């Protein structure tokens, strides 16, 4: 990789980091915490605030496949439809 390419890659990383900071500042602004650079950096690196059953991986809490795995299974023709037991 040339020096120009590495500088361009660094610029793109900085651009995306700033973009994520701005976007996530808009929906995770808790009591003005966006003024804290440490909190803002955490939000950029980990977009979900916790790993509770609502935010976390569905496989961990419910034994279900993720959306990406379900889509891949459907594309492969491996999908077994689960019956809906609602009223």
N, C-alpha and C positions, 0 to 999 in steps of 0.2 A: 504494500500500500504506500502510495507516495505521500509526501508531506501535505500536499494540497487536499488529498482525499481524507486524511486524518483530521485536518482542520474542518473540512466540510462535515464530516461525521460528528465531530464535537459540536458544531454549530446546530446541526439537526437535533442532536440530543438535548441541547439547551433550549431550543425552540419548543420541542415537545414537552419538556419539563415545565417551562413557563406556561404553555397552553393548558396542561393538566392542572397546574396550580390555580390558574384563573377559573377554569371550569368547575373544579371541585370546591373552590372558595364559594362559588355561588350556591351550591347545594349542601355544603357541610358547615356553613357559618353558624357556629354555636356560640352565642353570647360574645361575639366579637373576637373569637379566638384566632381569626385569620391574621391578626396583627402579630401573633407569635410565630416566628419563622420555624421553630422546631415542630410545632403542630402542623403547619402547612406542609413541611417536608414529609411528615408521617402520612398525611392524607394523600400525597402524591404517590408514595410508595405502597401504601395499603389502603385502597379505596373503601373497603368495608370497615366500619368502626369496631366491629366485634366479630366473634365467631359463634354467636348464639344460633339456635335452630332456624331462625328466620334468615340470617345473613350467611350462614355457613354452607358447607358442602352437603348436598342432599344425601350423598352416599353415607356420610358419617352418621347422620341423624335418623334417616329413614330407610337406608339400604336401597335407595333408588339410584338409577343411572342419571348422569348429568344430561343437560339438554344436548350437548355436543355428541355424546354417546348415543342418545336416542335418535338424533338426526342421522348419524352414521349407520345405525342399525336399520333405519327405515330405507336409507339409500341402498343398503346391501340386501334388502328384502328379508331381514331377520326379525321384523317387528311382530310381536304377538300382542294383539290388542287386549287391554285389560277391560273387563266389563265395568260399566259405571253403575255404582250402587246408590246413587242419589235418588231423591224423590222428585 
